């Protein structure tokens, strides 16, 4: 499955993508926002890609902009019975922030979730300090549900997560 927008192409992640993704993911600017063990290496990323390729409850796509891999987006913990999934997106290169890419990717993923996977609810959690991402999610129709207090420890401090979601009925109102 390939999703195309005006700015980006989303395609299934492949093991070879690890070579491009690892240096991007290890950038210092991202550590505040990503809950990963650093430094990440090619072996760990390749193993993660392989595990996700056979997991029916995860869909992971790479984000390509002008032919370059710049990030990933996907659904995790898909609950096929209750028709819900956790959404995640990361644009790993700050040179591509504030260009409308995150909004386009999120809208493409929501279209896929509600129009093709027939999900009823897509939810996410985001570090409260990541106001840029929260703005994108709100623009795409996500609604704040609550806060996970002190859910992340980073650089000697605890950080809160904001929990957000969008329902199918809300998505369809936006689409009209």
C-alpha positions as protocol buffer text, in pm:
chain_id: "A"
residue {
  index: 1
  type: UNK
  ca { x: 0 y: 0 z: 0 }
}
residue {
  index: 2
  type: UNK
  ca { x: 132 y: 340 z: -102 }
}
residue {
  index: 3
  type: UNK
  ca { x: -33 y: 668 z: -3 }
}
residue {
  index: 4
  type: UNK
  ca { x: 43 y: 981 z: -203 }
}
residue {
  index: 5
  type: UNK
  ca { x: -22 y: 1341 z: -114 }
}
residue {
  index: 6
  type: UNK
  ca { x: 82 y: 1667 z: -275 }
}
residue {
  index: 7
  type: UNK
  ca { x: 405 y: 1680 z: -72 }
}
residue {
  index: 8
  type: UNK
  ca { x: 481 y: 1325 z: 37 }
}
residue {
  index: 9
  type: UNK
  ca { x: 464 y: 958 z: -46 }
}
residue {
  index: 10
  type: UNK
  ca { x: 405 y: 703 z: 231 }
}
residue {
  index: 11
  type: UNK
  ca { x: 520 y: 348 z: 166 }
}
residue {
  index: 12
  type: UNK
  ca { x: 578 y: 37 z: 377 }
}
residue {
  index: 13
  type: UNK
  ca { x: 903 y: 41 z: 569 }
}
residue {
  index: 14
  type: UNK
  ca { x: 1180 y: -191 z: 449 }
}
residue {
  index: 15
  type: UNK
  ca { x: 1488 y: -327 z: 625 }
}
residue {
  index: 16
  type: UNK
  ca { x: 1715 y: -120 z: 399 }
}
residue {
  index: 17
  type: UNK
  ca { x: 1549 y: 197 z: 533 }
}
residue {
  index: 18
  type: UNK
  ca { x: 1736 y: 145 z: 861 }
}
residue {
  index: 19
  type: UNK
  ca { x: 2057 y: 279 z: 703 }
}
residue {
  index: 20
  type: UNK
  ca { x: 1886 y: 612 z: 636 }
}
residue {
  index: 21
  type: UNK
  ca { x: 1668 y: 626 z: 948 }
}
residue {
  index: 22
  type: UNK
  ca { x: 1926 y: 550 z: 1218 }
}
residue {
  index: 23
  type: UNK
  ca { x: 2142 y: 863 z: 1165 }
}
residue {
  index: 24
  type: UNK
  ca { x: 1828 y: 1076 z: 1151 }
}
residue {
  index: 25
  type: UNK
  ca { x: 1674 y: 923 z: 1465 }
}
residue {
  index: 26
  type: UNK
  ca { x: 1998 y: 969 z: 1662 }
}
residue {
  index: 27
  type: UNK
  ca { x: 1994 y: 1348 z: 1613 }
}
residue {
  index: 28
  type: UNK
  ca { x: 2015 y: 1542 z: 1938 }
}
residue {
  index: 29
  type: UNK
  ca { x: 1712 y: 1763 z: 1855 }
}
residue {
  index: 30
  type: UNK
  ca { x: 1480 y: 1461 z: 1863 }
}
residue {
  index: 31
  type: UNK
  ca { x: 1568 y: 1309 z: 2197 }
}
residue {
  index: 32
  type: UNK
  ca { x: 1326 y: 1534 z: 2384 }
}
residue {
  index: 33
  type: UNK
  ca { x: 1034 y: 1400 z: 2180 }
}
residue {
  index: 34
  type: UNK
  ca { x: 1113 y: 1031 z: 2121 }
}
residue {
  index: 35
  type: UNK
  ca { x: 1102 y: 765 z: 2392 }
}
residue {
  index: 36
  type: UNK
  ca { x: 1384 y: 553 z: 2255 }
}
residue {
  index: 37
  type: UNK
  ca { x: 1701 y: 403 z: 2393 }
}
residue {
  index: 38
  type: UNK
  ca { x: 1994 y: 597 z: 2248 }
}
residue {
  index: 39
  type: UNK
  ca { x: 2209 y: 558 z: 2057 }
}
residue {
  index: 40
  type: UNK
  ca { x: 2007 y: 350 z: 1814 }
}
residue {
  index: 41
  type: UNK
  ca { x: 2205 y: 131 z: 1574 }
}
residue {
  index: 42
  type: UNK
  ca { x: 2129 y: -38 z: 1242 }
}
residue {
  index: 43
  type: UNK
  ca { x: 2088 y: -381 z: 1398 }
}
residue {
  index: 44
  type: UNK
  ca { x: 1826 y: -264 z: 1650 }
}
residue {
  index: 45
  type: UNK
  ca { x: 1635 y: -70 z: 1385 }
}
residue {
  index: 46
  type: UNK
  ca { x: 1645 y: -362 z: 1139 }
}
residue {
  index: 47
  type: UNK
  ca { x: 1512 y: -598 z: 1406 }
}
residue {
  index: 48
  type: UNK
  ca { x: 1234 y: -352 z: 1490 }
}
residue {
  index: 49
  type: UNK
  ca { x: 1140 y: -329 z: 1121 }
}
residue {
  index: 50
  type: UNK
  ca { x: 1133 y: -709 z: 1087 }
}
residue {
  index: 51
  type: UNK
  ca { x: 913 y: -749 z: 1397 }
}
residue {
  index: 52
  type: UNK
  ca { x: 667 y: -490 z: 1270 }
}
residue {
  index: 53
  type: UNK
  ca { x: 654 y: -649 z: 925 }
}
residue {
  index: 54
  type: UNK
  ca { x: 500 y: -966 z: 1070 }
}
residue {
  index: 55
  type: UNK
  ca { x: 283 y: -801 z: 1336 }
}
residue {
  index: 56
  type: UNK
  ca { x: -78 y: -775 z: 1215 }
}
residue {
  index: 57
  type: UNK
  ca { x: -148 y: -509 z: 1476 }
}
residue {
  index: 58
  type: UNK
  ca { x: 109 y: -257 z: 1348 }
}
residue {
  index: 59
  type: UNK
  ca { x: 139 y: -67 z: 1021 }
}
residue {
  index: 60
  type: UNK
  ca { x: 461 y: 131 z: 972 }
}
residue {
  index: 61
  type: UNK
  ca { x: 524 y: 352 z: 670 }
}
residue {
  index: 62
  type: UNK
  ca { x: 819 y: 570 z: 575 }
}
residue {
  index: 63
  type: UNK
  ca { x: 764 y: 930 z: 479 }
}
residue {
  index: 64
  type: UNK
  ca { x: 934 y: 1028 z: 154 }
}
residue {
  index: 65
  type: UNK
  ca { x: 968 y: 1392 z: 53 }
}
residue {
  index: 66
  type: UNK
  ca { x: 1123 y: 1472 z: -285 }
}
residue {
  index: 67
  type: UNK
  ca { x: 1256 y: 1115 z: -296 }
}
residue {
  index: 68
  type: UNK
  ca { x: 1424 y: 1132 z: 46 }
}
residue {
  index: 69
  type: UNK
  ca { x: 1320 y: 931 z: 352 }
}
residue {
  index: 70
  type: UNK
  ca { x: 1257 y: 1189 z: 625 }
}
residue {
  index: 71
  type: UNK
  ca { x: 1048 y: 1002 z: 882 }
}
residue {
  index: 72
  type: UNK
  ca { x: 794 y: 737 z: 970 }
}
residue {
  index: 73
  type: UNK
  ca { x: 424 y: 721 z: 1046 }
}
residue {
  index: 74
  type: UNK
  ca { x: 205 y: 435 z: 1150 }
}
residue {
  index: 75
  type: UNK
  ca { x: -58 y: 267 z: 1357 }
}
residue {
  index: 76
  type: UNK
  ca { x: 40 y: 59 z: 1657 }
}
residue {
  index: 77
  type: UNK
  ca { x: -158 y: -167 z: 1885 }
}
residue {
  index: 78
  type: UNK
  ca { x: -441 y: -192 z: 1633 }
}
residue {
  index: 79
  type: UNK
  ca { x: -743 y: -335 z: 1814 }
}
residue {
  index: 80
  type: UNK
  ca { x: -944 y: -496 z: 1534 }
}
residue {
  index: 81
  type: UNK
  ca { x: -1232 y: -590 z: 1765 }
}
residue {
  index: 82
  type: UNK
  ca { x: -1285 y: -241 z: 1908 }
}
residue {
  index: 83
  type: UNK
  ca { x: -1164 y: -76 z: 1585 }
}
residue {
  index: 84
  type: UNK
  ca { x: -905 y: 154 z: 1738 }
}
residue {
  index: 85
  type: UNK
  ca { x: -534 y: 218 z: 1696 }
}
residue {
  index: 86
  type: UNK
  ca { x: -254 y: 432 z: 1834 }
}
residue {
  index: 87
  type: UNK
  ca { x: -108 y: 678 z: 1581 }
}
residue {
  index: 88
  type: UNK
  ca { x: 253 y: 783 z: 1568 }
}
residue {
  index: 89
  type: UNK
  ca { x: 449 y: 1010 z: 1337 }
}
residue {
  index: 90
  type: UNK
  ca { x: 806 y: 1135 z: 1344 }
}
residue {
  index: 91
  type: UNK
  ca { x: 974 y: 1366 z: 1099 }
}
residue {
  index: 92
  type: UNK
  ca { x: 1334 y: 1309 z: 1198 }
}
residue {
  index: 93
  type: UNK
  ca { x: 1500 y: 1597 z: 1014 }
}
residue {
  index: 94
  type: UNK
  ca { x: 1419 y: 1944 z: 1158 }
}
residue {
  index: 95
  type: UNK
  ca { x: 1479 y: 2094 z: 811 }
}
residue {
  index: 96
  type: UNK
  ca { x: 1138 y: 1947 z: 719 }
}
residue {
  index: 97
  type: UNK
  ca { x: 948 y: 2083 z: 1019 }
}
residue {
  index: 98
  type: UNK
  ca { x: 697 y: 2368 z: 975 }
}
residue {
  index: 99
  type: UNK
  ca { x: 641 y: 2290 z: 606 }
}
residue {
  index: 100
  type: UNK
  ca { x: 297 y: 2129 z: 622 }
}
residue {
  index: 101
  type: UNK
  ca { x: 438 y: 1778 z: 592 }
}
residue {
  index: 102
  type: UNK
  ca { x: 316 y: 1658 z: 932 }
}
residue {
  index: 103
  type: UNK
  ca { x: -35 y: 1782 z: 858 }
}
residue {
  index: 104
  type: UNK
  ca { x: -45 y: 1613 z: 518 }
}
residue {
  index: 105
  type: UNK
  ca { x: 92 y: 1285 z: 655 }
}
residue {
  index: 106
  type: UNK
  ca { x: -156 y: 1285 z: 943 }
}
residue {
  index: 107
  type: UNK
  ca { x: -452 y: 1352 z: 713 }
}
residue {
  index: 108
  type: UNK
  ca { x: -339 y: 1075 z: 474 }
}
residue {
  index: 109
  type: UNK
  ca { x: -308 y: 835 z: 767 }
}
residue {
  index: 110
  type: UNK
  ca { x: -650 y: 931 z: 903 }
}
residue {
  index: 111
  type: UNK
  ca { x: -804 y: 876 z: 560 }
}
residue {
  index: 112
  type: UNK
  ca { x: -645 y: 531 z: 553 }
}
residue {
  index: 113
  type: UNK
  ca { x: -763 y: 455 z: 908 }
}
residue {
  index: 114
  type: UNK
  ca { x: -1124 y: 558 z: 864 }
}
residue {
  index: 115
  type: UNK
  ca { x: -1188 y: 494 z: 495 }
}
residue {
  index: 116
  type: UNK
  ca { x: -989 y: 172 z: 439 }
}
residue {
  index: 117
  type: UNK
  ca { x: -925 y: 7 z: 775 }
}
residue {
  index: 118
  type: UNK
  ca { x: -1273 y: 103 z: 898 }
}
residue {
  index: 119
  type: UNK
  ca { x: -1144 y: 210 z: 1239 }
}
residue {
  index: 120
  type: UNK
  ca { x: -1367 y: 403 z: 1477 }
}
residue {
  index: 121
  type: UNK
  ca { x: -1100 y: 568 z: 1693 }
}
residue {
  index: 122
  type: UNK
  ca { x: -741 y: 679 z: 1644 }
}
residue {
  index: 123
  type: UNK
  ca { x: -553 y: 798 z: 1951 }
}
residue {
  index: 124
  type: UNK
  ca { x: -206 y: 922 z: 2035 }
}
residue {
  index: 125
  type: UNK
  ca { x: 10 y: 1048 z: 2315 }
}
residue {
  index: 126
  type: UNK
  ca { x: 251 y: 1336 z: 2275 }
}
residue {
  index: 127
  type: UNK
  ca { x: 498 y: 1501 z: 2511 }
}
residue {
  index: 128
  type: UNK
  ca { x: 328 y: 1815 z: 2640 }
}
residue {
  index: 129
  type: UNK
  ca { x: 627 y: 2031 z: 2546 }
}
residue {
  index: 130
  type: UNK
  ca { x: 586 y: 1938 z: 2178 }
}
residue {
  index: 131
  type: UNK
  ca { x: 344 y: 2220 z: 2102 }
}
residue {
  index: 132
  type: UNK
  ca { x: 425 y: 2204 z: 1730 }
}
residue {
  index: 133
  type: UNK
  ca { x: 290 y: 1849 z: 1711 }
}
residue {
  index: 134
  type: UNK
  ca { x: -12 y: 1926 z: 1930 }
}
residue {
  index: 135
  type: UNK
  ca { x: -103 y: 2211 z: 1693 }
}
residue {
  index: 136
  type: UNK
  ca { x: -85 y: 1973 z: 1393 }
}
residue {
  index: 137
  type: UNK
  ca { x: -301 y: 1714 z: 1567 }
}
residue {
  index: 138
  type: UNK
  ca { x: -564 y: 1971 z: 1663 }
}
residue {
  index: 139
  type: UNK
  ca { x: -565 y: 2106 z: 1307 }
}
residue {
  index: 140
  type: UNK
  ca { x: -633 y: 1750 z: 1184 }
}
residue {
  index: 141
  type: UNK
  ca { x: -927 y: 1707 z: 1423 }
}
residue {
  index: 142
  type: UNK
  ca { x: -774 y: 1538 z: 1728 }
}
residue {
  index: 143
  type: UNK
  ca { x: -924 y: 1636 z: 2063 }
}
residue {
  index: 144
  type: UNK
  ca { x: -736 y: 1641 z: 2393 }
}
residue {
  index: 145
  type: UNK
  ca { x: -866 y: 1370 z: 2625 }
}
residue {
  index: 146
  type: UNK
  ca { x: -637 y: 1404 z: 2920 }
}
residue {
  index: 147
  type: UNK
  ca { x: -288 y: 1401 z: 3058 }
}
residue {
  index: 148
  type: UNK
  ca { x: -51 y: 1124 z: 3164 }
}
residue {
  index: 149
  type: UNK
  ca { x: 132 y: 1293 z: 3448 }
}
residue {
  index: 150
  type: UNK
  ca { x: 509 y: 1248 z: 3473 }
}
residue {
  index: 151
  type: UNK
  ca { x: 497 y: 967 z: 3218 }
}
residue {
  index: 152
  type: UNK
  ca { x: 844 y: 1030 z: 3073 }
}
residue {
  index: 153
  type: UNK
  ca { x: 1180 y: 1080 z: 3239 }
}
residue {
  index: 154
  type: UNK
  ca { x: 1431 y: 1279 z: 3034 }
}
residue {
  index: 155
  type: UNK
  ca { x: 1742 y: 1472 z: 3139 }
}
residue {
  index: 156
  type: UNK
  ca { x: 1664 y: 1464 z: 3508 }
}
residue {
  index: 157
  type: UNK
  ca { x: 1301 y: 1573 z: 3477 }
}
residue {
  index: 158
  type: UNK
  ca { x: 962 y: 1410 z: 3445 }
}
residue {
  index: 159
  type: UNK
  ca { x: 743 y: 1519 z: 3154 }
}
residue {
  index: 160
  type: UNK
  ca { x: 370 y: 1488 z: 3104 }
}
residue {
  index: 161
  type: UNK
  ca { x: 208 y: 1332 z: 2798 }
}
residue {
  index: 162
  type: UNK
  ca { x: -110 y: 1469 z: 2643 }
}
residue {
  index: 163
  type: UNK
  ca { x: -356 y: 1202 z: 2528 }
}
residue {
  index: 164
  type: UNK
  ca { x: -557 y: 1292 z: 2215 }
}
residue {
  index: 165
  type: UNK
  ca { x: -799 y: 1110 z: 1985 }
}
residue {
  index: 166
  type: UNK
  ca { x: -1026 y: 1147 z: 1686 }
}
residue {
  index: 167
  type: UNK
  ca { x: -1338 y: 941 z: 1618 }
}
residue {
  index: 168
  type: UNK
  ca { x: -1468 y: 832 z: 1278 }
}
residue {
  index: 169
  type: UNK
  ca { x: -1772 y: 1061 z: 1310 }
}
residue {
  index: 170
  type: UNK
  ca { x: -1542 y: 1358 z: 1380 }
}
residue {
  index: 171
  type: UNK
  ca { x: -1323 y: 1269 z: 1083 }
}
residue {
  index: 172
  type: UNK
  ca { x: -1625 y: 1254 z: 852 }
}
residue {
  index: 173
  type: UNK
  ca { x: -1744 y: 1596 z: 972 }
}
residue {
  index: 174
  type: UNK
  ca { x: -1403 y: 1743 z: 882 }
}
residue {
  index: 175
  type: UNK
  ca { x: -1398 y: 1568 z: 543 }
}
residue {
  index: 176
  type: UNK
  ca { x: -1731 y: 1722 z: 434 }
}
